[in-house]
Amino acid sequence: MIGHIYFYRLKCILRDKQTLFWTLLFPILLGLLFNMAFSNLLSSELFSEIKIAVVDNAEYRENSNFQEALSSISTDSEELNQENPDHVKLFNVTYTSKEEADNLLKDDKIKGYIHFDNGIKLIVKKSKGLSQTIIKGFLDDYKQTTSTVYRIISEDLSAIQKGLIDDVSNRVDYIEEVPVSKAPPDTIVHYFYTLLAMACLYGSFWGLKEVTSVQANLSAQAARVNLAPTHKLKVFFVSVLAAVTVQLSIIFLLLLFLVFILKVDFGNQIGYIILTCIIGTFTGVTFGTFIASIVKKGEGVKVGILVGSSMAMSFLAGMMYLNIKIIISTKVPLLGYLNPANLITDAFYSLYFYDTLTQFYINTIILCCIMAVFSLITYFVLRRQRYASI
């Protein structure tokens, strides 16, 4: 009997095309929009070599030291490629006359040009841009290094024989970069994690329908369920299991879409990722049963409450504005721990970012507690419902 009810509810759920659209196709479409928006954002942040010009006059040609320094960061030579395959040119240099350099700068074809006229001079059109700051930083560093070398040589002529030039060329970095996590910080993946959390909460639509199917005052089908010899709570629990099965399948399909099609990085802890999906799905479905059981209004009102609350929780988890999550975590941290969407998102991010599972366990345990509260309230409300006549 239980198996018959389970498969019957599966067929009913799969025939509900409208809810299937909102629980499966809508998150996929939203993921595609996220991907298109963020791919453009990331491409705009990629570094490209800065276009500059150098006035090729006699003073420049006599300064072999500067030519060598400039060549080392603006020539993508075969030797550099062999030493560092990831080498990227800092400058894209054009050697020209001063008049042509002025024209290039005027037409915004270069960010600035270097002119040797009784010393090194930098001519730019906009003095506060990032590219101009990088050019100035290079020239300042060259001037400082050159001045230091000349001062040392003037005090000790044997400094060159002692390896001064090699010491200057081979600089030592005294700052060691120590990674604080197993993955680099990435705010982009957070938006996709909140998308998956929202999809989990959309399982509440199935929970709502399962409660409606056993409330005799809401549908003729529910009236027949209450008249059947099988206890309505048994029917309800089996129906919820069918709803969880469908919603979990949807979540796994969405997860596969995000990982293999959109190339979203979820880390490599597959087991914990699946566990998070399962807990998130149960939380979403029980959230729907909770709202449907305590709200004494029609199905339309309940759907409105579910949509509004799901979107509000997704917003507070940082889906539309990432900084709101930071504000909540610093100003009202308790609100973050009471928000299922935030907990699901943090669970995914902790698996991606942190070396330990402490934060993951905290999030999933709280989610399980919230799920248990939703389930118990639903059970006690439905158990007490009696009808004078059907």
C-alpha positions in Angstrom: 0.0 0.0 0.0 2.8 2.4 0.9 4.6 1.7 -2.3 1.4 2.3 -4.3 0.9 5.7 -2.6 4.6 6.6 -3.2 4.5 5.9 -6.9 1.1 7.5 -7.2 2.4 10.7 -5.7 5.5 10.6 -7.9 3.3 10.5 -11.0 1.2 13.4 -9.7 4.2 15.5 -8.9 5.8 14.9 -12.3 2.6 16.0 -14.0 2.7 19.4 -12.3 4.5 21.2 -15.1 4.1 24.7 -13.5 5.9 23.7 -10.3 8.5 21.8 -12.2 9.3 24.9 -14.1 9.8 27.0 -11.0 11.8 24.4 -9.2 14.0 23.2 -12.1 14.0 25.4 -15.2 13.9 28.8 -13.4 17.1 28.1 -11.4 18.8 26.9 -14.5 17.8 30.0 -16.5 18.9 32.2 -13.5 22.2 30.3 -13.5 22.7 31.1 -17.2 22.0 34.8 -16.6 24.5 34.8 -13.7 27.1 33.1 -15.8 26.7 35.6 -18.7 26.9 38.6 -16.3 29.8 37.4 -14.2 31.8 36.1 -17.2 31.9 39.7 -18.6 32.8 41.0 -15.1 35.7 38.6 -14.8 37.0 39.3 -18.3 37.0 43.0 -17.6 39.2 42.3 -14.5 41.9 40.4 -16.5 45.2 42.3 -16.7 46.4 43.4 -20.2 49.7 44.9 -20.9 49.8 48.7 -20.7 50.5 50.5 -24.0 53.2 53.1 -23.7 55.6 54.9 -26.0 59.3 55.7 -25.7 60.8 58.7 -27.5 63.6 57.2 -29.4 66.2 60.0 -29.2 70.0 60.1 -28.7 69.8 60.3 -24.9 67.6 57.2 -24.7 69.9 55.2 -27.0 72.8 56.1 -24.8 71.1 54.7 -21.7 71.6 51.0 -22.1 70.7 50.3 -18.5 67.2 51.7 -18.9 66.8 49.8 -22.2 67.7 46.6 -20.5 65.3 47.3 -17.5 62.4 48.2 -19.8 63.1 45.2 -22.1 62.9 42.8 -19.1 59.3 43.6 -18.4 58.1 44.5 -21.9 59.6 41.7 -24.0 57.9 38.3 -23.8 61.1 36.6 -24.9 61.5 32.8 -25.4 63.9 32.7 -22.5 61.3 34.3 -20.1 58.7 31.9 -21.3 60.9 28.9 -20.5 61.7 30.3 -17.0 58.1 31.3 -16.3 55.3 29.9 -18.5 52.8 32.3 -16.9 54.9 35.4 -17.7 52.8 38.3 -18.9 54.1 41.5 -20.4 53.7 44.6 -18.3 54.2 47.1 -21.1 53.5 47.1 -24.8 56.1 49.6 -26.0 56.1 51.7 -29.1 59.3 53.4 -30.1 58.7 56.6 -31.9 59.4 60.4 -32.2 58.1 62.9 -29.7 55.6 64.4 -32.1 54.1 60.9 -32.9 54.0 60.1 -29.1 52.0 63.3 -28.5 49.5 62.2 -31.2 49.2 58.7 -29.8 48.6 60.1 -26.3 46.1 62.6 -27.6 44.2 59.8 -29.4 44.2 57.6 -26.3 46.2 54.9 -28.1 48.8 54.9 -25.2 48.5 55.6 -21.5 51.7 57.7 -21.5 55.1 58.0 -22.9 58.7 58.2 -21.6 60.9 61.0 -22.8 64.6 61.4 -22.1 65.3 65.1 -21.9 68.1 65.8 -19.3 66.7 62.9 -17.4 63.7 60.6 -17.5 60.3 62.3 -17.9 56.9 60.7 -18.0 54.2 62.4 -20.0 50.6 61.3 -19.3 47.1 62.6 -20.1 45.5 61.4 -16.9 47.6 61.4 -13.8 45.4 59.3 -11.4 44.7 56.2 -13.5 45.8 52.7 -12.5 48.0 52.3 -15.7 49.6 55.7 -15.2 50.4 54.8 -11.5 52.0 51.5 -12.7 54.2 53.4 -15.2 55.2 55.9 -12.6 56.0 53.2 -10.1 58.3 51.5 -12.6 60.2 54.7 -13.3 60.4 55.7 -9.6 61.8 52.2 -8.8 64.4 52.5 -11.6 65.5 56.0 -10.5 65.8 54.9 -6.9 67.8 51.8 -7.8 70.1 53.7 -10.2 70.7 56.4 -7.6 71.5 53.8 -4.9 74.0 52.0 -7.2 75.8 55.2 -8.1 76.0 56.2 -4.5 77.5 52.9 -3.5 80.0 52.9 -6.3 81.0 56.5 -5.4 81.8 55.3 -1.9 83.3 51.9 -2.8 84.7 51.4 -6.3 85.1 47.7 -5.7 81.4 47.1 -5.1 80.9 46.0 -8.7 83.6 43.3 -8.3 81.8 42.2 -5.1 78.6 41.5 -7.0 76.6 44.7 -6.6 74.9 44.4 -10.0 73.9 40.8 -9.3 72.5 41.8 -5.9 70.5 44.5 -7.4 69.2 42.3 -10.3 68.3 39.4 -8.0 66.0 40.9 -5.5 64.9 39.0 -2.4 61.3 39.0 -1.4 61.1 39.0 2.4 57.3 38.6 2.5 56.1 35.0 2.3 52.6 34.4 1.0 50.9 31.9 3.3 47.6 30.5 2.0 44.8 30.7 4.6 42.6 28.2 2.8 42.7 25.4 0.3 41.2 27.6 -2.4 41.5 31.3 -3.4 38.7 33.6 -2.2 36.1 33.9 -4.9 33.0 36.0 -4.5 31.6 34.9 -7.8 31.0 31.3 -6.7 29.0 32.6 -3.7 26.2 33.8 -6.0 25.9 30.3 -7.5 25.8 28.8 -4.0 22.9 31.1 -3.1 21.2 30.0 -6.3 21.4 26.4 -5.2 20.2 27.3 -1.8 17.2 29.1 -3.3 16.5 26.0 -5.4 16.5 23.9 -2.2 14.0 26.3 -0.6 11.8 26.1 -3.7 11.2 22.5 -2.6 8.7 24.2 -0.2 6.2 24.3 -3.1 6.1 20.5 -3.1 5.7 20.5 0.7 2.8 22.9 0.4 1.1 20.6 -2.2 1.5 17.5 0.0 -0.2 19.3 3.0 -3.0 20.5 0.7 -3.5 17.0 -0.5 -4.5 15.8 3.0 -6.5 18.8 4.2 -10.1 17.8 3.5 -11.4 21.4 3.6 -9.2 22.4 0.7 -9.8 19.8 -2.0 -12.0 16.9 -3.0 -8.9 14.7 -3.3 -8.0 15.4 0.3 -11.5 14.6 1.4 -11.2 11.2 -0.1 -7.8 10.7 1.6 -9.4 11.4 5.0 -12.2 8.9 4.3 -9.8 6.1 3.2 -8.9 3.4 5.7 -5.2 4.3 5.6 -4.3 6.9 8.2 -3.9 10.3 6.6 -0.5 11.0 8.4 0.9 7.8 6.9 -0.3 9.0 3.5 1.2 12.4 4.2 4.6 11.1 5.2 4.9 8.8 2.1 3.8 11.7 -0.1 6.5 14.0 1.5 9.0 11.3 0.8 7.9 11.3 -2.9 8.2 15.1 -2.9 11.7 14.9 -1.4 12.7 12.4 -4.1 11.6 14.6 -6.9 13.2 17.8 -5.4 16.4 16.0 -4.6 16.6 14.8 -8.2 16.1 18.4 -9.3 18.8 19.7 -7.0 21.3 17.1 -8.3 20.4 18.0 -11.9 21.0 21.7 -11.1 24.3 20.8 -9.3 25.5 18.9 -12.4 24.5 21.8 -14.6 26.5 24.3 -12.5 29.6 22.1 -12.2 29.9 20.6 -15.7 28.2 23.3 -17.9 28.8 26.5 -16.1 32.1 25.3 -14.5 31.3 26.5 -11.0 33.9 25.3 -8.5 32.3 23.4 -5.5 35.6 21.9 -4.3 36.3 18.2 -4.3 34.5 16.9 -1.2 31.8 15.2 -3.1 30.3 13.3 -0.2 29.8 16.4 1.9 28.4 18.4 -1.1 25.8 15.6 -1.6 25.0 15.6 2.1 24.4 19.4 2.0 22.0 19.0 -1.0 20.1 16.3 0.9 19.8 18.3 4.1 18.9 21.5 2.1 16.2 19.6 0.2 14.6 18.2 3.3 14.7 21.7 4.9 13.0 23.3 1.9 10.2 20.7 1.7 9.5 20.8 5.4 9.5 24.6 5.3 6.7 24.3 2.8 4.7 21.8 5.0 5.3 24.1 8.0 3.9 27.2 6.2 1.0 25.2 4.7 0.0 23.7 8.1 0.0 26.9 10.2 -1.4 29.4 7.7 -5.2 29.2 7.7 -5.7 30.8 4.3 -6.1 29.6 0.7 -3.3 28.0 -1.4 -2.7 31.2 -3.3 -1.8 33.1 -0.1 0.4 30.3 1.1 2.3 30.2 -2.2 2.8 34.0 -2.0 4.2 33.6 1.5 6.6 30.9 0.3 7.8 32.9 -2.7 8.3 36.1 -0.6 10.0 34.4 2.3 12.3 32.3 0.0 13.4 35.4 -2.0 13.9 37.4 1.2 16.1 34.6 2.7 18.0 34.4 -0.5 18.5 38.1 -0.5 19.8 38.1 3.0 22.2 35.3 2.1 23.8 37.6 -0.5 22.1 36.5 -3.7 21.4 40.0 -5.0 23.8 42.0 -2.9 26.8 40.2 -1.4 27.6 42.9 1.1 24.2 42.4 2.9 25.5 39.1 4.1 28.6 40.8 5.5 26.4 43.4 7.2 24.2 40.8 8.8 27.2 38.6 10.0 28.7 41.7 11.7 25.6 43.5 13.0 22.9 40.7 13.5 24.8 37.4 13.4 21.8 35.5 14.9 19.7 36.3 11.9 22.3 34.6 9.7 22.0 31.4 11.8 18.2 31.4 11.5 18.2 31.8 7.7 18.2 28.4 6.0 19.4 29.9 2.7 22.4 31.5 4.4 23.2 28.2 6.2 23.1 26.2 3.0 25.2 28.8 1.1 27.8 28.9 4.0 27.9 25.1 4.0 28.8 25.0 0.3 31.3 27.8 0.7 33.0 26.3 3.8 33.6 23.1 1.7 35.1 25.1 -1.1 37.2 27.5 1.0 38.1 26.2 4.4 40.6 23.5 5.3 38.6 22.2 8.2 34.9 21.1 8.5 34.1 23.0 11.6 32.0 25.6 9.9 30.3 23.0 7.7 29.2 21.0 10.8 27.9 24.1 12.5 25.8 25.0 9.5 24.4 21.5 8.8 23.6 20.8 12.5 21.6 24.1 12.7 19.9 23.2 9.4 18.9 19.8 10.8 17.5 21.5 14.0 15.4 23.9 11.8 14.2 21.0 9.7 13.2 19.1 12.9 11.3 22.1 14.2 9.4 22.4 10.9 8.6 18.7 10.8 7.4 18.6 14.4 5.1 21.6 14.1 3.7 20.2 10.9 3.1 16.8 12.6 1.3 18.2 15.6 -0.8 20.6 13.5 -2.0 18.0 11.1 -2.6 15.4 13.8 -5.0 17.7 15.6 -7.0 18.6 12.6 -10.5 17.1 12.7 -13.5 17.7 10.4 -17.2 17.8 11.6 -18.3 16.6 8.2 -16.6 15.7 4.9 
